[in-house]
Amino acid sequence: MSLWQIIQRLFPYVRPYRGLVIATLLLTLVGSLAAQVNPFVLRYTVDTVQSLLNRNASLAAGMPMLAVVSALLLGKEIVNTFIQFGQKFFGEKIRINVATALHQQAVHQVLSYQLGFYADTGNQTGKLQTRIDRGVESLMKLVQNFFIDILPLFANAVVALVIMFSANVYVGLVAVAVLPAYFWLSYRQADRLNGTRRALRGLREARSQGLVNVIDSAVVIKSFVREDYEEQKQAALQHNLQETQLQTRKLNFLYDGLKTFVEQIGVVLIIILTAYLVLDRQISIGAIMFHILLFNNVSAPIRQLHRIYDEMNDALTYSEGFFDILDAREAQEPTGPLQPQHLQGTFDICNVDFTYPSGTQALHDVCLTIEAGKTTALVGLSGAGKSTIINLLCKFYQPDSGRLLLDGKPLADYDTHALRQQIGLVLQKNHIFKGTIEENIRYGVMDATLEQIQAAAKQAYLHEQIMQLPKGYQSDAQQLSGGQQQRIAIARLFLKNPPIIFLDEPTASLDAIATEQIKNSLDAIKQGRTVVIISHSLAQIVDADCIYVMKQGRMVESGTHEQLYDLRGTYREIFDASARSLNIEKLAKVLVDDGDEVEDTAA
């Protein structure tokens, strides 16, 4: 992106604060005029002192001049203090407000995208966080540079240059002659650093993502004793980043030295020229200091150019990644006008193909019907495409081809948010937000009362365990065990009480007793609802009204448990393997023996 394009993108965010912008500009104008007081006062002081010395005047004769000069300088500093405060405060207020608006816009956009956006390798958590944080930070530096740094400095420079030309054209020409060389060096510096900064952005994103992965994988890393390996991986990333940063600093130091040299050449030339003009009786001695101070006002923004160019190029580099996030229109979740009122809950999946953004095709020509008010089970080995079907029915993704219908109407025609209000989803691993248990359960219905939350927790067989905690429902939810966190997700479902329920291994993290308790609760809530369940637990699927069997993304069998078992196909294979893994024969023998003992005792 060019600087002008960035300014155009920032304009809508700055426009609401145009009053502050106008106030900043007016203060800048007044400040640039006040900054020229010192050269005039110094010239007047030097010339007056020289005149007094030439006349052998006493100290008393110079006291009125000293009083006037002191009053002028003190008054100027008082005025300048208020001007600088106003400039910095208004500029900072603009910067903070715009930063808040940009960050909120990024959050809004990210939340509006499909899951496919997050599945892209370029949009991993650490990378997204770096692009948003560094993007907002660099754009705010651009706003700060303009309203707090660049604008006052360049206003001072322009006014000082005008005064220099009005006082002596030749001195003004010398000052102007230095500027092109300085600007050219700054341009070359920025151009050479452009590619390096892009590399720095990529390395910082990789480092952030690597650190996130290390933290998320701490248990696995420690269990396999791979601390040294992970440390070496991070060290390699850090080494590459270090080398690139050193290369950047090296170029900066080289060009900064050249620019300082050019600036000092300008100072030397002005001293020589003004000294010559004084000796030639064209200007007074005070004019030497007058022009040097004016040139200092002209060169002040030039001395800041290296920093400003650095930060502007950061803005150019990081703004691309930031605005790429805002502009990912193709990732927007599609929605339709149809409101899901009076849903029956019949889903028809017809000849559906689906491929994940990674390129993995998960479904091949899948056809099935989920009947309203009944329980449908999806069975298959891991990777068969079961969870993918639920993702499609929730409109998290769109199919490559085929049709998805809900109550005979295209699923795509339904309002996405309104449809999801009618769906309850429990996953094998559910996210627990930072906060209390009460807040996490309330996520199901945001305006639920504490009594309703407690009722949902009781249905999930969690209430008694919560009450045993020191802080009860105000305890930190993320400190609970995996099984307890799973019950929080199930409690959310009970609180939401939707007509359509999708269960993806809902009891995977629970012990046998908890599984039985939750199964009883789920059996109760299933009545009269459309339920789709994915589970490797035999108890969860055998009583389903219809079972669909999937294998490698294809639908291979369907029917009731008895029908599928008699087919002696894929379902029978999975069922028998599950039975063997549970050691059903031995369990059955124990139950039979226990039953015989009971009968003998009764006899």
C-alpha positions as CSV (number, residue, x, y, z in Angstrom):
1,M,0.0,0.0,0.0
2,S,1.1,3.5,-0.7
3,L,1.1,6.3,1.9
4,W,-1.8,8.0,0.1
5,Q,-3.8,4.8,0.2
6,I,-3.2,4.4,3.9
7,I,-4.3,8.0,4.5
8,Q,-7.5,7.3,2.5
9,R,-8.2,4.2,4.6
10,L,-7.6,6.1,7.8
11,F,-9.7,9.1,6.8
12,P,-13.1,7.5,7.8
13,Y,-11.7,6.8,11.3
14,V,-10.3,10.3,11.7
15,R,-13.3,12.2,10.3
16,P,-15.5,11.9,13.5
17,Y,-12.8,13.9,15.3
18,R,-12.5,16.7,12.7
19,G,-13.1,19.3,15.5
20,L,-9.9,18.1,17.2
21,V,-8.1,18.1,13.9
22,I,-9.0,21.7,13.2
23,A,-8.0,22.7,16.8
24,T,-4.6,20.9,16.3
25,L,-4.0,22.7,13.0
26,L,-4.7,26.1,14.5
27,L,-2.4,25.4,17.5
28,T,0.2,24.2,15.0
29,L,0.0,27.5,13.1
30,V,0.3,29.6,16.3
31,G,3.1,27.4,17.5
32,S,5.1,27.7,14.3
33,L,4.9,31.5,14.6
34,A,5.9,31.4,18.3
35,A,8.9,29.2,17.5
36,Q,10.4,32.0,15.4
37,V,10.5,34.5,18.3
38,N,13.9,33.3,19.6
39,P,15.9,34.1,16.4
40,F,14.4,37.7,16.3
41,V,15.0,38.2,20.0
42,L,18.6,36.9,19.7
43,R,19.3,39.1,16.8
44,Y,17.9,42.1,18.6
45,T,19.9,41.3,21.7
46,V,23.2,40.8,19.9
47,D,22.8,44.0,17.8
48,T,21.7,46.0,20.9
49,V,24.6,44.8,23.0
50,Q,27.1,45.5,20.2
51,S,25.7,49.0,19.8
52,L,26.0,49.6,23.6
53,L,29.5,48.4,23.6
54,N,30.4,50.6,20.6
55,R,29.1,53.6,22.6
56,N,30.9,52.5,25.9
57,A,27.5,52.5,27.6
58,S,27.1,51.4,31.2
59,L,25.3,48.3,32.5
60,A,22.4,50.5,33.6
61,A,21.8,51.5,30.0
62,G,21.4,47.9,29.0
63,M,19.0,46.9,31.8
64,P,15.8,48.0,29.9
65,M,16.9,45.9,27.0
66,L,17.4,42.9,29.3
67,A,14.0,43.4,30.9
68,V,12.3,43.5,27.5
69,V,14.2,40.4,26.2
70,S,13.4,38.5,29.4
71,A,9.7,39.4,29.3
72,L,9.5,38.4,25.6
73,L,11.2,35.0,26.1
74,L,9.3,34.2,29.3
75,G,6.0,35.2,27.7
76,K,6.8,33.1,24.6
77,E,7.6,30.1,26.7
78,I,4.4,30.4,28.7
79,V,2.4,30.7,25.6
80,N,4.4,27.8,24.0
81,T,3.7,25.6,27.0
82,F,0.0,25.9,26.5
83,I,0.4,25.4,22.7
84,Q,2.4,22.3,23.1
85,F,0.1,20.9,25.7
86,G,-2.9,21.5,23.4
87,Q,-1.1,20.0,20.4
88,K,0.0,16.9,22.2
89,F,-3.2,16.4,24.1
90,F,-5.5,16.8,21.0
91,G,-3.1,14.7,18.9
92,E,-3.0,12.0,21.5
93,K,-6.8,12.0,21.8
94,I,-7.1,11.6,18.1
95,R,-4.6,8.8,18.1
96,I,-6.2,6.9,21.0
97,N,-9.7,7.2,19.6
98,V,-8.6,6.1,16.1
99,A,-6.7,3.2,17.6
100,T,-9.8,2.1,19.5
101,A,-11.9,2.3,16.4
102,L,-9.4,0.4,14.3
103,H,-9.0,-2.4,16.9
104,Q,-12.8,-2.7,17.3
105,Q,-13.2,-2.9,13.5
106,A,-10.7,-5.7,13.4
107,V,-12.5,-7.6,16.1
108,H,-15.8,-7.1,14.3
109,Q,-14.4,-8.3,11.0
110,V,-12.6,-11.4,12.5
111,L,-15.8,-12.4,14.3
112,S,-17.8,-12.1,11.1
113,Y,-15.6,-14.5,9.1
114,Q,-16.2,-18.2,8.4
115,L,-14.2,-20.9,10.1
116,G,-12.3,-21.4,6.9
117,F,-10.6,-18.0,7.4
118,Y,-9.0,-19.3,10.7
119,A,-8.1,-22.6,9.1
120,D,-5.8,-20.8,6.6
121,T,-2.2,-21.2,7.5
122,G,-1.6,-17.5,7.1
123,N,-4.3,-16.8,9.7
124,Q,-3.1,-18.8,12.7
125,T,-3.7,-17.3,16.1
126,G,-0.3,-15.8,16.7
127,K,0.0,-14.4,13.2
128,L,-3.4,-12.8,13.4
129,Q,-2.6,-11.3,16.8
130,T,0.7,-9.9,15.5
131,R,-0.8,-8.5,12.4
132,I,-3.6,-6.7,14.3
133,D,-1.5,-5.4,17.2
134,R,1.5,-4.3,15.0
135,G,-0.9,-2.9,12.4
136,V,-2.8,-0.7,14.8
137,E,0.4,0.3,16.5
138,S,2.1,1.3,13.3
139,L,-0.9,3.1,12.0
140,M,-1.2,5.0,15.2
141,K,2.4,6.0,15.0
142,L,1.6,7.5,11.6
143,V,-1.3,9.5,13.1
144,Q,1.0,10.6,15.9
145,N,3.7,11.6,13.5
146,F,1.3,13.7,11.5
147,F,-0.6,15.5,14.3
148,I,2.0,15.6,17.0
149,D,5.4,15.5,15.3
150,I,5.5,16.1,11.6
151,L,2.9,18.8,11.3
152,P,4.4,21.2,14.0
153,L,8.0,20.5,12.8
154,F,7.3,21.2,9.1
155,A,5.1,24.2,9.9
156,N,8.0,25.6,11.8
157,A,10.4,24.8,9.0
158,V,8.2,26.5,6.3
159,V,7.8,29.6,8.4
160,A,11.5,29.7,9.2
161,L,12.4,29.3,5.6
162,V,10.1,32.1,4.5
163,I,11.7,34.4,7.1
164,M,15.2,33.4,5.9
165,F,14.4,34.2,2.3
166,S,12.8,37.5,3.3
167,A,15.9,38.4,5.4
168,N,18.5,37.3,2.8
169,V,17.8,35.4,-0.4
170,Y,21.3,33.9,-0.6
171,V,21.1,32.4,2.9
172,G,17.7,31.1,2.1
173,L,19.0,29.4,-1.0
174,V,21.9,27.7,0.9
175,A,19.3,26.3,3.4
176,V,17.1,25.0,0.5
177,A,20.1,23.5,-1.3
178,V,20.8,21.1,1.5
179,L,17.2,19.7,1.6
180,P,17.2,17.7,-1.6
181,A,20.3,15.7,-0.7
182,Y,18.9,15.0,2.8
183,F,15.5,13.9,1.4
184,W,17.2,11.7,-1.3
185,L,19.2,9.9,1.4
186,S,16.1,9.4,3.5
187,Y,14.3,8.0,0.4
188,R,17.2,5.6,-0.4
189,Q,17.2,4.5,3.3
190,A,13.5,3.7,3.2
191,D,13.7,1.9,-0.2
192,R,16.6,-0.4,1.0
193,L,14.8,-1.2,4.2
194,N,11.4,-2.0,2.6
195,G,12.1,-5.7,1.9
196,T,13.9,-6.1,5.2
197,R,10.8,-4.9,7.1
198,R,8.6,-7.3,5.3
199,A,10.9,-10.1,6.3
200,L,10.9,-8.8,9.9
201,R,7.1,-8.9,9.9
202,G,7.1,-12.5,8.8
203,L,9.7,-13.5,11.4
204,R,7.8,-11.7,14.2
205,E,4.6,-13.5,13.2
206,A,6.4,-16.8,13.2
207,R,8.0,-16.2,16.6
208,S,4.6,-15.2,18.1
209,Q,2.9,-18.3,16.6
210,G,5.8,-20.5,17.8
211,L,5.4,-19.2,21.4
212,V,1.6,-19.8,21.3
213,N,2.3,-23.4,20.1
214,V,4.8,-24.0,22.9
215,I,2.4,-22.8,25.5
216,D,-0.6,-24.8,24.1
217,S,1.5,-27.9,23.7
218,A,3.3,-27.8,27.1
219,V,1.8,-31.1,28.3
220,V,2.9,-33.0,25.2
221,I,6.3,-31.4,25.1
222,K,7.0,-32.4,28.7
223,S,5.5,-35.9,28.4
224,F,7.9,-36.6,25.5
225,V,10.8,-34.6,27.1
226,R,11.2,-32.4,24.1
227,E,12.0,-29.2,25.9
228,D,15.5,-29.0,24.3
229,Y,14.1,-29.6,20.8
230,E,11.4,-26.9,21.2
231,E,13.9,-24.5,22.7
232,Q,16.2,-25.0,19.7
233,K,13.3,-24.3,17.3
234,Q,12.6,-21.1,19.1
235,A,16.3,-20.2,19.2
236,A,16.5,-20.7,15.4
237,L,13.5,-18.3,14.8
238,Q,15.0,-15.8,17.3
239,H,18.4,-16.0,15.5
240,N,16.9,-15.3,12.1
241,L,15.0,-12.3,13.6
242,Q,18.1,-11.1,15.4
243,E,20.2,-11.2,12.1
244,T,17.5,-9.3,10.2
245,Q,17.2,-6.7,13.0
246,L,21.0,-6.2,13.0
247,Q,20.9,-5.7,9.3
248,T,18.2,-3.1,9.6
249,R,20.1,-1.3,12.4
250,K,23.3,-1.3,10.3
251,L,21.6,0.3,7.3
252,N,19.9,2.9,9.6
253,F,23.2,3.8,11.3
254,L,24.9,4.2,7.9
255,Y,22.3,6.5,6.4
256,D,21.8,8.4,9.6
257,G,25.5,9.3,9.7
258,L,25.4,10.5,6.0
259,K,22.3,12.7,6.8
260,T,24.0,14.2,9.8
261,F,27.0,15.0,7.7
262,V,24.8,16.7,5.1
263,E,23.1,18.7,7.8
264,Q,26.4,19.9,9.2
265,I,27.6,21.0,5.8
266,G,24.5,23.2,5.6
267,V,25.4,24.7,9.0
268,V,29.0,25.4,8.0
269,L,27.9,27.0,4.7
270,I,25.5,29.3,6.5
271,I,28.1,30.3,9.0
272,I,30.6,31.1,6.3
273,L,28.1,33.0,4.2
274,T,26.7,35.1,7.1
275,A,30.2,35.8,8.3
276,Y,31.1,37.1,4.9
277,L,28.0,39.3,4.7
278,V,28.8,40.7,8.1
279,L,32.4,41.6,7.1
280,D,31.0,43.1,3.9
281,R,28.7,45.3,6.0
282,Q,25.5,43.8,4.4
283,I,24.1,42.4,7.7
284,S,24.7,42.9,11.4
285,I,26.5,40.5,13.7
286,G,23.2,39.5,15.3
287,A,22.1,38.2,11.9
288,I,24.6,35.4,12.1
289,M,22.8,33.9,15.1
290,F,19.5,34.9,13.6
291,H,20.1,32.7,10.5
292,I,21.7,29.8,12.4
293,L,18.7,29.6,14.7
294,L,16.3,29.8,11.7
295,F,18.3,27.1,9.9
296,N,18.0,25.0,13.1
297,N,14.2,25.3,12.8
298,V,14.4,24.3,9.2
299,S,16.7,21.3,9.9
300,A,14.8,20.1,13.0
301,P,12.2,18.1,10.9
302,I,15.0,16.9,8.7
303,R,16.8,15.4,11.8
304,Q,13.5,13.6,12.6
305,L,13.1,12.2,9.1
306,H,15.0,9.0,9.8
307,R,12.7,8.2,12.7
308,I,9.6,9.3,10.8
309,Y,10.6,7.3,7.7
310,D,11.2,4.3,9.9
311,E,7.7,4.5,11.4
312,M,6.0,5.4,8.1
313,N,7.6,2.4,6.5
314,D,6.4,0.3,9.4
315,A,3.0,1.6,8.7
316,L,3.3,0.8,5.0
317,T,4.5,-2.7,5.9
318,Y,2.2,-3.7,8.7
319,S,-0.9,-1.8,7.4
320,E,-1.0,-4.3,4.5
321,G,-1.4,-7.2,6.8
322,F,-3.9,-5.3,9.0
323,F,-6.1,-4.1,6.1
324,D,-5.9,-7.6,4.5
325,I,-7.7,-8.8,7.6
326,L,-10.3,-6.0,7.3
327,D,-10.7,-6.7,3.5
328,A,-11.1,-10.4,3.6
329,R,-14.6,-10.0,2.1
330,E,-14.6,-13.5,0.7
331,A,-14.3,-14.9,4.2
332,Q,-17.5,-13.2,5.3
333,E,-20.1,-15.6,6.6
334,P,-22.9,-15.8,4.1
335,T,-26.4,-15.3,5.3
336,G,-29.9,-15.2,3.9
337,P,-33.2,-13.4,4.4
338,L,-35.2,-16.4,5.6
339,Q,-36.1,-16.4,9.4
340,P,-36.1,-19.9,10.9
341,Q,-39.6,-19.6,12.5
342,H,-41.6,-22.7,13.4
343,L,-38.8,-25.0,12.4
344,Q,-39.6,-28.7,12.1
345,G,-35.9,-29.6,11.8
346,T,-35.7,-31.9,8.7
347,F,-32.3,-31.7,7.0
348,D,-31.7,-33.1,3.5
349,I,-28.1,-33.5,2.3
350,C,-28.0,-34.2,-1.4
351,N,-24.9,-35.2,-3.3
352,V,-22.6,-32.9,-1.2
353,D,-18.9,-32.6,-1.8
354,F,-16.7,-30.6,0.6
355,T,-13.0,-29.7,0.7
356,Y,-11.3,-27.9,3.6
357,P,-9.2,-24.8,2.9
358,S,-6.1,-26.9,3.5
359,G,-7.0,-28.9,0.4
360,T,-8.3,-32.1,2.1
361,Q,-11.5,-33.3,0.6
362,A,-13.7,-34.5,3.5
363,L,-16.9,-35.4,1.8
364,H,-17.6,-37.2,-1.5
365,D,-21.2,-37.2,-2.9
366,V,-22.8,-37.6,0.5
367,C,-26.6,-38.1,0.7
368,L,-28.6,-38.5,3.9
369,T,-31.8,-37.3,5.6
370,I,-32.1,-36.2,9.2
371,E,-35.7,-36.4,10.2
372,A,-37.4,-33.9,12.4
373,G,-38.0,-34.9,16.0
374,K,-35.8,-38.0,15.7
375,T,-32.3,-38.9,16.8
376,T,-29.8,-39.6,14.0
377,A,-26.4,-41.0,14.7
378,L,-23.3,-40.6,12.5
379,V,-20.9,-43.5,12.9
380,G,-17.4,-44.0,11.4
381,L,-13.8,-44.1,12.1
382,S,-11.8,-40.9,12.8
383,G,-11.6,-38.8,9.6
384,A,-14.7,-40.3,8.1
385,G,-16.3,-36.8,7.7
386,K,-18.8,-37.0,10.6
387,S,-17.9,-33.7,12.2
388,T,-17.7,-32.1,8.8
389,I,-21.4,-32.8,8.3
390,I,-22.3,-31.0,11.5
391,N,-20.0,-28.0,10.5
392,L,-22.0,-27.8,7.2
393,L,-25.4,-28.0,9.0
394,C,-24.3,-25.1,11.3
395,K,-23.2,-23.1,8.2
396,F,-19.7,-22.9,9.5
397,Y,-18.6,-23.9,6.0
398,Q,-20.2,-24.0,2.6
399,P,-20.3,-27.2,0.4
400,D,-18.3,-27.3,-2.8
401,S,-21.3,-28.8,-4.6
402,G,-24.6,-30.4,-3.8
403,R,-27.6,-29.2,-1.9
404,L,-28.3,-28.7,1.8
405,L,-32.0,-28.3,2.7
406,L,-33.8,-27.5,6.0
407,D,-37.5,-28.1,6.0
408,G,-37.3,-28.3,2.2
409,K,-35.7,-24.8,1.8
410,P,-32.0,-24.2,0.9
411,L,-30.0,-23.9,4.1
412,A,-28.1,-21.0,2.5
413,D,-31.3,-19.0,2.4
414,Y,-31.7,-18.9,6.2
415,D,-30.4,-16.0,8.3
416,T,-27.2,-17.5,9.8
417,H,-27.4,-15.9,13.2
418,A,-31.1,-16.6,13.6
419,L,-30.6,-20.3,12.6
420,R,-27.8,-20.8,15.1
421,Q,-30.1,-19.5,17.8
422,Q,-32.2,-22.6,17.1
423,I,-29.2,-25.0,17.3
424,G,-27.4,-26.4,20.4
425,L,-23.9,-27.7,19.9
426,V,-21.8,-29.7,22.2
427,L,-18.3,-30.8,21.0
428,Q,-15.8,-33.3,22.2
429,K,-13.5,-30.4,23.4
430,N,-15.5,-27.3,24.2
431,H,-13.9,-23.9,24.8
432,I,-14.1,-22.5,28.4
433,F,-13.8,-18.7,28.5
434,K,-11.8,-16.9,31.0
435,G,-14.2,-16.1,33.8
436,T,-16.4,-17.7,36.4
437,I,-18.5,-20.8,36.1
438,E,-21.7,-18.7,36.2
439,E,-20.5,-16.6,33.3
440,N,-19.5,-19.6,31.2
441,I,-22.9,-21.3,31.7
442,R,-24.7,-18.0,31.1
443,Y,-23.1,-18.0,27.6
444,G,-26.0,-20.3,26.6
445,V,-28.6,-17.5,27.4
446,M,-27.0,-14.1,28.3
447,D,-29.9,-12.8,30.3
448,A,-30.5,-16.0,32.3
449,T,-31.1,-15.7,36.0
450,L,-28.9,-17.5,38.6
451,E,-31.8,-19.9,39.3
452,Q,-31.9,-20.9,35.6
453,I,-28.2,-21.4,35.6
454,Q,-28.3,-23.6,38.6
455,A,-31.1,-25.6,37.1
456,A,-29.0,-26.2,34.0
457,A,-26.0,-27.2,36.1
458,K,-28.2,-29.7,38.0
459,Q,-29.3,-31.2,34.7
460,A,-25.7,-31.6,33.8
461,Y,-24.9,-33.1,37.2
462,L,-22.5,-30.3,38.0
463,H,-24.3,-28.3,40.7
464,E,-23.2,-30.4,43.7
465,Q,-19.5,-30.2,42.5
466,I,-19.8,-26.5,42.1
467,M,-21.2,-26.0,45.6
468,Q,-18.2,-27.8,47.0
469,L,-15.8,-25.2,45.6
470,P,-14.8,-22.4,47.9
471,K,-16.3,-19.7,45.7
472,G,-19.1,-21.8,44.2
473,Y,-20.4,-20.4,40.9
474,Q,-17.9,-17.6,41.1
475,S,-15.0,-20.0,40.8
476,D,-12.6,-19.8,37.9
477,A,-14.1,-22.1,35.2
478,Q,-10.7,-22.7,33.5
479,Q,-9.4,-24.3,36.7
480,L,-11.9,-27.1,36.6
481,S,-11.1,-30.6,35.4
482,G,-11.7,-31.6,31.8
483,G,-14.8,-33.5,32.7
484,Q,-16.2,-30.6,34.7
485,Q,-15.6,-28.3,31.8
486,Q,-17.4,-30.7,29.5
487,R,-20.4,-30.5,31.9
488,I,-20.3,-26.7,31.7
489,A,-20.7,-27.1,27.9
490,I,-23.6,-29.5,28.4
491,A,-25.2,-27.1,31.0
492,R,-25.0,-24.4,28.3
493,L,-27.0,-26.6,26.0
494,F,-29.7,-27.3,28.7
495,L,-29.9,-23.5,29.4
496,K,-30.3,-22.7,25.7
497,N,-32.9,-25.4,25.2
498,P,-32.9,-25.4,21.4
499,P,-35.1,-27.4,19.1
500,I,-32.1,-28.8,17.2
501,I,-29.2,-30.4,18.9
502,F,-25.9,-31.5,17.5
503,L,-23.7,-33.7,19.8
504,D,-20.1,-34.5,18.8
505,E,-18.7,-36.9,21.4
506,P,-20.5,-35.1,24.2
507,T,-19.4,-37.5,27.0
508,A,-15.8,-38.2,25.7
509,S,-14.2,-36.5,28.7
510,L,-16.5,-38.0,31.4
511,D,-16.1,-41.1,33.6
512,A,-18.5,-44.0,33.4
513,I,-20.9,-42.7,36.2
514,A,-20.9,-39.2,34.8
515,T,-21.5,-40.6,31.3
516,E,-24.6,-42.5,32.5
517,Q,-25.9,-39.4,34.3
518,I,-25.4,-37.2,31.3
519,K,-26.9,-39.8,29.0
520,N,-30.1,-39.8,31.1
521,S,-30.3,-36.0,30.9
522,L,-29.6,-36.0,27.2
523,D,-32.2,-38.7,26.7
524,A,-34.7,-36.5,28.4
525,I,-33.9,-33.4,26.4
526,K,-33.9,-35.3,23.1
527,Q,-37.7,-35.9,23.3
528,G,-39.4,-34.1,20.5
529,R,-36.2,-32.5,19.2
530,T,-34.1,-33.1,16.1
531,V,-30.8,-34.6,17.4
532,V,-27.7,-35.5,15.5
533,I,-25.1,-37.4,17.6
534,I,-21.6,-38.5,16.9
535,S,-20.2,-40.9,19.4
536,H,-17.9,-43.9,19.7
537,S,-19.9,-45.0,22.8
538,L,-22.2,-47.9,21.9
539,A,-24.8,-46.7,24.4
540,Q,-25.1,-43.4,22.7
541,I,-25.9,-44.8,19.3
542,V,-27.7,-48.1,19.5
543,D,-31.1,-46.5,20.4
544,A,-30.9,-43.9,17.6
545,D,-33.8,-43.8,15.2
546,C,-31.5,-43.9,12.2
547,I,-27.7,-44.5,12.0
548,Y,-25.6,-43.4,9.0
549,V,-22.2,-45.1,8.6
550,M,-19.4,-43.1,6.9
551,K,-16.1,-44.3,5.6
552,Q,-13.4,-42.0,4.1
553,G,-15.9,-39.2,3.4
554,R,-18.6,-41.4,1.9
555,M,-21.9,-42.6,3.1
556,V,-21.8,-46.4,3.0
557,E,-24.7,-47.7,5.1
558,S,-27.8,-46.5,6.9
559,G,-30.6,-48.0,9.0
560,T,-31.4,-48.9,12.6
561,H,-28.9,-50.7,14.8
562,E,-30.5,-54.1,14.2
563,Q,-30.6,-53.6,10.5
564,L,-27.0,-52.5,10.2
565,Y,-25.7,-55.2,12.5
566,D,-27.4,-57.9,10.4
567,L,-25.8,-56.4,7.2
568,R,-22.4,-57.6,8.5
569,G,-20.7,-54.6,6.9
570,T,-18.8,-51.5,8.1
571,Y,-21.1,-50.9,11.0
572,R,-20.8,-54.5,12.2
573,E,-17.0,-54.1,12.0
574,I,-17.0,-51.0,14.1
575,F,-19.6,-52.3,16.6
576,D,-17.7,-55.6,17.1
577,A,-14.4,-53.7,17.5
578,S,-16.0,-51.4,20.1
579,A,-17.4,-54.4,22.0
580,R,-14.0,-56.1,22.0
581,S,-12.3,-52.9,23.2
582,L,-14.8,-52.8,26.1
583,N,-14.3,-56.5,26.8
584,I,-18.0,-57.0,26.5
585,E,-17.8,-60.9,26.8
586,K,-16.1,-60.7,30.2
587,L,-18.4,-57.9,31.4
588,A,-21.5,-60.0,30.3
589,K,-20.1,-63.0,32.1
590,V,-19.7,-61.0,35.3
591,L,-23.3,-59.7,34.9
592,V,-24.6,-63.2,34.3
593,D,-22.8,-64.7,37.3
594,D,-24.0,-61.8,39.4
595,G,-27.6,-62.5,38.2
596,D,-27.2,-66.2,39.1
597,E,-26.0,-65.3,42.6
598,V,-29.0,-63.1,43.1
599,E,-31.4,-65.9,42.0
600,D,-29.7,-68.4,44.3
601,T,-30.0,-66.0,47.2
602,A,-33.7,-65.5,46.4
603,A,-34.3,-69.2,46.3
